[in-house]
Amino acid sequence: MAYAARHDGLPARRPLMKRTTDGAAPYLYSAPALILIVTVMLVPLALGVSYAFRDIQLLNPFSGAFIGLDHFRALSQDQAFYRALRNTLWWTGASVFLQFFLGLILALLLDKPFYGRGLAQALVFLPWAVPSFLAGLNWSWLFNPVVGPLPHWFYALGIMSEPSNILSDPHLAMWGPIIANVWWGIPFFAITLLAALQAIPRDLYEAASIDGAGPVQRFLSITLPFLAPTIAITILLRTVWISNFADLIIVMTNGGPADRTQIVASYIFTQAFKRLDFGYASAIALVLLALLLAYSMLIVILRQWLLSKD
């Protein structure tokens, strides 16, 4: 319906109610999604943060009082937490590095056309479809000398002095979940890096070849700069995920032997669901959240710097 023009030739202003409803329409359309996000994500997050400052023990009916920073004071003197933090750095660093390195090699190989490439891509991406619980169970069987072949292969190759389970060796136990995690997570890097490789203009490689650039020079001068932003964001995502990823640790070693494979995420699980101390577990989770946020900010700043150089 057209609005009448004013006597000076300018269109008349719409009624206040009409302007209010038109302005609120986008917010009303997005309200269900916002309410769902707040209900599912922000409310549990706020409750979890509040638990860090309260005494929440399921076996103690008189718990629930506000205790301030007592959990954090206890955490600052908890040697098991510091050991879990060191294990987390080793677990995360080794897993991310090996996943990225092997995933990049697979992406470079799959980027080249060859017969049966579709089947090869399906086989490479298959581990990503396996549930993490099942992956950890299978790898724990593979490392078991009674039912698994790996200890006997390592013995035959001279890597081990006798067929034994590395998951029970305090010095080697962490390598079991790391190997399982690398096998399970390689497809993530392969998929994302392959997509980034296929977006690089092919004429750049042709021009570099005409100029006499070899494969290594083309990789360093063309492939790596184009992949740098994708590498930064994928490493950020995998680092955050693996730091919070305790499934393989719990299934394969349960943090043992002697807490040699206990990471912060599995330590939170132990405090919350074995000792039923949700307050202390929430305090540990809040510290882990702060560390991961600081790391994420550094990676985002690095990625923006790489994008600004293009």
TAURLIN-V783292 format. One line per field, one symbol per residue. burial: b if it has 24 or more other ideal C-beta (glycine too) atoms within 12 Angstrom, else e. A space follows every 50 residues. Layout:
burial->???
This chain:
burial->eeeeeeeeeeeeeeeeeeeeeeeeeeeeeeeeeeeeeeeeeeeeeeebee bbbbbbbeeeeeeeeeeeeebeeebeebebbebbbebbebbbbbbbbbbb ebbbebbbebbeeeeeeeeebeebbebbeeebeebbebbbebbebeeeeb beebeeeeeeeeebbbbebeebbbbbbbbbbbbbbbbbbbbbbbebbeeb eeeebeeeeeeeeeeeebeeebbeebbbbbbbbbbbbbbbbbbbbbbbbb bbbbbbeebbbbbbbbbbbbbbeeeebbbbbbbbbbbbbebbeebeeebe eebeeeeeee
